[in-house]
Amino acid sequence: MIVLLLGVVLALVIGGCVCVVWASRGGPRWTRVVATLTLAAGEMVRASSRRRGSSNNNSGDDTSSYDG
């Protein structure tokens, strides 16, 4: 069941990316709507990860311990 859910989410993400590219090349109106929704969802995910990262002491960019 989880695999099916992840497959649906992946299909939606890929479809949204296709609509963003298609809309940037002058696609039909519905692709522009889907592209706008996709970009807005991406901004929400980015904002939530920034909020989560700022409340946490470890930002995930710890490259100082890399020896190689």
KAHUNOR-V530454 format. One record per residue. N is the residue number from 0. PHI is phi in whole degrees, -180 to 180 (none if undefined). Layout:
n=[N & N]
phi=[PHI & PHI]
This chain:
n=[0 & 1 & 2 & 3 & 4 & 5 & 6 & 7 & 8 & 9 & 10 & 11 & 12 & 13 & 14 & 15 & 16 & 17 & 18 & 19 & 20 & 21 & 22 & 23 & 24 & 25 & 26 & 27 & 28 & 29 & 30 & 31 & 32 & 33 & 34 & 35 & 36 & 37 & 38 & 39 & 40 & 41 & 42 & 43 & 44 & 45 & 46 & 47 & 48 & 49 & 50 & 51 & 52 & 53 & 54 & 55 & 56 & 57 & 58 & 59 & 60 & 61 & 62 & 63 & 64 & 65 & 66 & 67]
phi=[none & -65 & -63 & -63 & -62 & -65 & -65 & -66 & -62 & -63 & -63 & -65 & -65 & -64 & -61 & -64 & -65 & -62 & -67 & -63 & -67 & -64 & -67 & -68 & -97 & 89 & -72 & -65 & -60 & -64 & -70 & -68 & -66 & -64 & -63 & -64 & -64 & -65 & -66 & -66 & -63 & -63 & -65 & -65 & -65 & -64 & -66 & -69 & -71 & -66 & -63 & -66 & -71 & -75 & -83 & -101 & -70 & -96 & -83 & 90 & -102 & -78 & -104 & -69 & -91 & -78 & -102 & -101]
